[in-house]
């Protein structure tokens, strides 16, 4: 009995080590060209977020570079009635961490509060800037973005697998209709 318990413990430990070795780091990309990143992105999937609870389709994020080195953020989506909802915010680069931004949707007069800003990490990026994966240190939010409104299912599945390897709960991803080919 003791021998079986020891053997079972070794197998569990070995499986855990193998899983740990297969895990990808959850860190921002080491390089991000904000000029290339700017523009319109279409959301292919996201983890459930309170502020997106009424979004049903046509979910976009538009990033605009500003002269003061901040980035204008405009998130938009259609609700279940087809009404367009828009939310404007600001992002700022994190010094020394090219793939890391902080974003806020609170009014300008609250910008001094640390809690007004949230981490925005680009954790994976297509070399041609055609798709991106955005998350954060807590792994409680995740967005899969594309320059086009749809994404090939095989590409999505590969991105989803790597996000799972980074520790994101991908089984909870919300995929709006007509985003996968």
Secondary structure, DSSP 8 states (H G I E B T S, - for coil): -HHHHHHHHHHHHHHHHHHHHH-------S---HHHH-EEEEEEEE---GGGTT--EEEEEEEEE-TTSEEEEEEEEE-TTS-EEEEEEEEEEETTEEEEEEEE-S-GGGTTSGGG-EEEEEEEE-TTSSEEEEE-TT-S--EEEESSS-B-HHHHHHHHHHHHHTT--GGG-B--TT-B-
